Amino acid sequence: MGLLSNRVERSDIRPGDHIYTWRAVYAYSHHGIYVGGSKVVHFTRKKEIESSDSSDSASSLISEVPSECQTFPDCGFQLPNSGVVLTCLDCFLRNGSLYCFEYGVPSAVFLAKLRGGTCTIAESDPPEVVVHRAMYLLQNGFGHYDMFEKNCEDFALYCKTGLLSVEEPGIGTSGQASSAIGVPLAALLSTPFKLLAAGPLGMATVTAGMYCAGRYITDIGVRKDVAKVEVEKLTSHPGFRLVEDEESVNKRSEKPKTLLPMKRKRER
């Protein structure tokens, strides 16, 4: 993987890898954990009953659950009231390119990658641990989806590292969200330095420096407000919010569901 791009081929990825693909002309990226067998576990908004407002453009943009898969009949497995979904790699990519998130990168490399949500200084746990976390959360949920506090990248980062914010309300670990907030914040904070900056070039240099510094201090690998949390104890952790209503819990207990292995449709 190069300095400017983490693009990989399908043959390069292994179970336990944190993968992602760009959406909406590189406006944002969607992340997940590759668990093998052309299957990906990722996090999106909870499954909801179709209604008259299901055509809302914002909802369709965020939703990552395929409507129908021509390759795997079990693609889109998702428990009621859960945002964790299992799909095939094709449906995850949606004809987009495949990228692999990097772990344990040096500080210099991290700062050189100007776009957030592509790498972290934190080290990854062994692949079998990562896959276990992803599959456990598929069966037990990852709480309420939030674009800035608990999104698809936060899910993948937790599966890879087991690190979670110890504060409540939690601050997301997503580098992508930090970048989205950091760009306008860096510009705002750099305003008092206008008199010290030598024109537009100096202003841009100050803003870029503050933006990079902000990305660095919010990275999960250097933050002091995160701790290792076992996936089986996740729901009892104070920094984790599992939002479920009583009706959904009762429905799940009445009709327990088991995850069936994906089977490829026979080709005629």
C-alpha positions as CSV (number, residue, x, y, z in Angstrom):
1,M,0.0,0.0,0.0
2,G,1.3,3.4,-1.0
3,L,1.5,6.7,0.9
4,L,-1.3,8.3,-1.0
5,S,-3.6,5.3,-1.5
6,N,-4.4,2.1,0.4
7,R,-6.1,0.5,-2.5
8,V,-5.7,-3.3,-2.7
9,E,-7.0,-6.2,-4.8
10,R,-9.5,-8.7,-3.5
11,S,-6.8,-11.4,-3.5
12,D,-4.8,-9.3,-1.0
13,I,-7.3,-9.1,1.9
14,R,-7.5,-11.7,4.7
15,P,-10.1,-12.4,7.4
16,G,-9.8,-9.8,10.1
17,D,-8.8,-7.0,7.7
18,H,-10.5,-3.6,8.1
19,I,-11.6,-2.6,4.7
20,Y,-13.4,0.4,3.2
21,T,-14.7,1.9,0.0
22,W,-15.4,5.5,-1.0
23,R,-19.0,6.7,-1.6
24,A,-20.6,9.7,-3.3
25,V,-17.5,10.7,-5.4
26,Y,-15.1,10.4,-2.4
27,A,-17.3,12.5,-0.1
28,Y,-17.1,9.8,2.6
29,S,-16.0,6.2,3.0
30,H,-17.9,3.1,4.4
31,H,-15.9,0.7,6.6
32,G,-16.3,-2.9,7.6
33,I,-14.5,-6.1,8.8
34,Y,-13.7,-8.8,6.2
35,V,-14.5,-12.1,7.9
36,G,-13.6,-14.4,5.0
37,G,-15.7,-16.2,2.3
38,S,-16.4,-13.0,0.5
39,K,-18.4,-11.8,3.5
40,V,-18.1,-8.4,5.3
41,V,-19.6,-7.4,8.7
42,H,-20.3,-3.7,8.9
43,F,-22.4,-1.1,10.8
44,T,-25.1,1.1,9.5
45,R,-28.5,2.4,10.6
46,K,-30.9,-0.1,12.2
47,K,-33.3,-2.1,10.1
48,E,-36.6,-0.3,10.0
49,I,-40.0,-1.2,8.7
50,E,-40.6,0.3,5.2
51,S,-42.8,3.4,5.4
52,S,-44.0,6.2,3.1
53,D,-40.8,8.2,3.9
54,S,-38.5,5.4,2.9
55,S,-37.6,7.3,-0.2
56,D,-35.9,10.1,1.8
57,S,-32.6,10.9,0.1
58,A,-30.7,11.2,3.4
59,S,-31.8,7.8,4.6
60,S,-31.0,6.1,1.4
61,L,-27.5,7.7,1.4
62,I,-26.7,6.4,4.8
63,S,-28.2,2.9,4.5
64,E,-25.8,0.2,3.5
65,V,-28.1,-2.8,3.5
66,P,-28.6,-4.3,0.0
67,S,-32.2,-4.7,-1.2
68,E,-31.4,-7.9,-3.1
69,C,-28.3,-9.9,-3.8
70,Q,-28.0,-12.0,-6.9
71,T,-25.0,-14.0,-5.6
72,F,-25.7,-14.8,-1.9
73,P,-29.3,-15.5,-0.7
74,D,-28.3,-14.7,2.9
75,C,-26.6,-11.4,2.0
76,G,-28.1,-8.6,4.2
77,F,-28.5,-10.7,7.4
78,Q,-29.4,-8.3,10.2
79,L,-31.1,-8.8,13.5
80,P,-34.2,-6.6,14.2
81,N,-33.2,-3.3,15.9
82,S,-29.6,-3.8,15.1
83,G,-27.3,-1.8,12.8
84,V,-24.7,-4.6,12.3
85,V,-25.2,-6.4,9.0
86,L,-23.5,-9.2,7.1
87,T,-23.2,-8.7,3.4
88,C,-21.2,-10.1,0.5
89,L,-18.1,-8.2,-0.6
90,D,-19.8,-7.1,-3.9
91,C,-22.7,-5.5,-2.1
92,F,-20.4,-3.8,0.4
93,L,-18.3,-2.3,-2.4
94,R,-21.2,-1.3,-4.7
95,N,-18.9,-1.3,-7.7
96,G,-16.4,0.9,-5.8
97,S,-12.7,0.2,-5.3
98,L,-11.4,-1.8,-2.3
99,Y,-9.1,-0.2,0.2
100,C,-7.5,-1.6,3.4
101,F,-7.2,0.5,6.6
102,E,-3.7,0.5,8.0
103,Y,-2.8,-0.1,11.6
104,G,0.4,0.6,13.6
105,V,1.6,3.3,11.2
106,P,4.5,5.7,12.3
107,S,3.5,9.2,13.3
108,A,5.1,10.7,10.2
109,V,3.1,8.4,7.9
110,F,-0.1,9.2,9.8
111,L,0.4,13.0,9.4
112,A,1.4,12.6,5.7
113,K,-2.0,11.1,4.9
114,L,-4.1,14.2,4.7
115,R,-7.4,12.4,4.5
116,G,-8.7,11.0,7.8
117,G,-10.2,7.6,8.1
118,T,-7.4,5.7,6.3
119,C,-5.0,4.7,9.0
120,T,-4.2,4.8,12.7
121,I,-1.2,4.7,15.0
122,A,-3.0,2.0,17.1
123,E,-2.0,-1.6,16.8
124,S,-4.4,-4.3,15.6
125,D,-5.3,-7.4,17.6
126,P,-4.8,-10.8,16.0
127,P,-7.2,-11.6,13.1
128,E,-9.1,-14.4,15.0
129,V,-9.9,-11.9,17.8
130,V,-11.1,-9.3,15.3
131,V,-13.4,-11.8,13.5
132,H,-14.8,-13.0,16.8
133,R,-15.7,-9.4,17.8
134,A,-17.3,-8.7,14.5
135,M,-19.4,-11.9,14.5
136,Y,-20.4,-11.5,18.2
137,L,-21.6,-7.9,17.5
138,L,-23.5,-9.3,14.5
139,Q,-25.5,-11.4,16.9
140,N,-25.7,-8.9,19.7
141,G,-25.7,-5.4,18.2
142,F,-23.5,-2.4,18.5
143,G,-26.0,0.1,19.9
144,H,-27.4,3.2,18.3
145,Y,-25.8,4.5,15.1
146,D,-24.4,8.1,15.2
147,M,-22.6,9.7,12.4
148,F,-20.1,11.5,14.7
149,E,-20.0,9.3,17.8
150,K,-20.6,5.8,16.7
151,N,-20.4,5.1,12.9
152,C,-19.1,2.4,10.6
153,E,-15.5,3.4,11.2
154,D,-15.9,3.4,14.9
155,F,-17.3,-0.2,14.7
156,A,-14.4,-1.4,12.6
157,L,-11.8,0.3,14.9
158,Y,-13.4,-1.4,17.9
159,C,-13.3,-4.8,16.2
160,K,-9.7,-4.3,15.4
161,T,-8.4,-2.9,18.7
162,G,-11.0,-3.5,21.4
163,L,-10.6,0.2,22.4
164,L,-13.5,2.2,23.5
165,S,-14.0,5.7,24.9
166,V,-14.3,5.6,28.7
167,E,-16.3,8.8,28.8
168,E,-20.1,9.2,28.6
169,P,-21.3,10.6,26.3
170,G,-18.6,9.0,24.3
171,I,-16.4,10.8,21.8
172,G,-16.1,8.8,18.6
173,T,-12.8,7.3,17.5
174,S,-13.5,7.8,13.8
175,G,-10.7,9.6,11.9
176,Q,-13.1,10.4,9.2
177,A,-15.4,12.2,11.6
178,S,-12.5,14.0,13.2
179,S,-11.4,15.3,9.8
180,A,-14.9,16.5,9.0
181,I,-15.0,18.5,12.2
182,G,-11.3,19.4,12.2
183,V,-11.3,21.3,8.8
184,P,-13.7,24.1,9.8
185,L,-12.4,24.1,13.4
186,A,-8.8,24.5,12.3
187,A,-9.8,27.4,10.1
188,L,-11.7,29.1,12.9
189,L,-8.9,28.7,15.5
190,S,-6.3,30.0,13.0
191,T,-8.2,33.3,12.5
192,P,-6.4,35.1,15.4
193,F,-3.1,34.4,13.7
194,K,-3.9,36.4,10.6
195,L,-1.6,39.2,11.6
196,L,1.3,36.8,12.1
197,A,0.7,35.0,8.8
198,A,2.4,36.3,5.8
199,G,-0.6,36.6,3.5
200,P,-2.8,33.7,2.2
201,L,0.1,31.3,2.0
202,G,1.0,31.8,5.7
203,M,-2.7,31.5,6.7
204,A,-3.0,28.2,4.8
205,T,0.1,26.9,6.5
206,V,-1.2,27.7,9.9
207,T,-4.6,26.2,9.2
208,A,-3.0,23.0,7.8
209,G,-0.7,22.7,10.7
210,M,-3.5,23.0,13.2
211,Y,-5.6,20.5,11.2
212,C,-2.9,17.9,11.2
213,A,-2.3,18.4,14.9
214,G,-6.0,18.0,15.6
215,R,-6.1,14.7,13.6
216,Y,-3.1,13.4,15.5
217,I,-4.4,14.1,19.1
218,T,-7.8,12.6,18.3
219,D,-6.3,9.4,16.8
220,I,-7.3,6.3,18.9
221,G,-3.6,5.3,19.1
222,V,-2.6,8.3,21.2
223,R,-5.8,9.2,23.0
224,K,-5.8,8.8,26.8
225,D,-9.6,8.5,27.2
226,V,-9.9,5.0,25.7
227,A,-9.6,1.6,27.3
228,K,-9.7,-2.0,26.2
229,V,-13.2,-3.5,26.6
230,E,-14.0,-7.2,26.1
231,V,-16.8,-7.6,23.5
232,E,-18.8,-9.8,25.9
233,K,-18.8,-7.0,28.5
234,L,-19.5,-4.2,26.0
235,T,-23.1,-3.5,26.9
236,S,-22.2,-2.9,30.6
237,H,-19.4,-0.4,29.8
238,P,-20.3,3.2,30.8
239,G,-19.1,4.6,27.5
240,F,-21.3,2.3,25.5
241,R,-25.0,3.0,24.8
242,L,-27.1,0.1,23.6
243,V,-30.5,1.6,22.6
244,E,-33.2,-1.0,22.4
245,D,-36.9,-0.7,23.3
246,E,-38.7,-3.3,25.4
247,E,-40.9,-4.5,22.5
248,S,-37.9,-5.3,20.3
249,V,-36.2,-7.2,23.1
250,N,-39.4,-9.3,23.6
251,K,-39.7,-10.1,19.9
252,R,-36.1,-11.3,19.8
253,S,-36.6,-13.5,22.8
254,E,-39.8,-15.0,21.4
255,K,-38.3,-15.7,18.0
256,P,-34.6,-16.4,18.4
257,K,-32.6,-16.2,15.1
258,T,-29.5,-18.1,14.2
259,L,-27.0,-17.1,11.6
260,L,-27.0,-19.4,8.7
261,P,-23.8,-19.8,6.6
262,M,-23.9,-18.0,3.3
263,K,-24.4,-20.2,0.4
264,R,-23.6,-19.1,-3.1
265,K,-26.4,-19.6,-5.6
266,R,-25.9,-22.3,-8.1
267,E,-25.0,-21.1,-11.5
268,R,-27.1,-22.5,-14.3
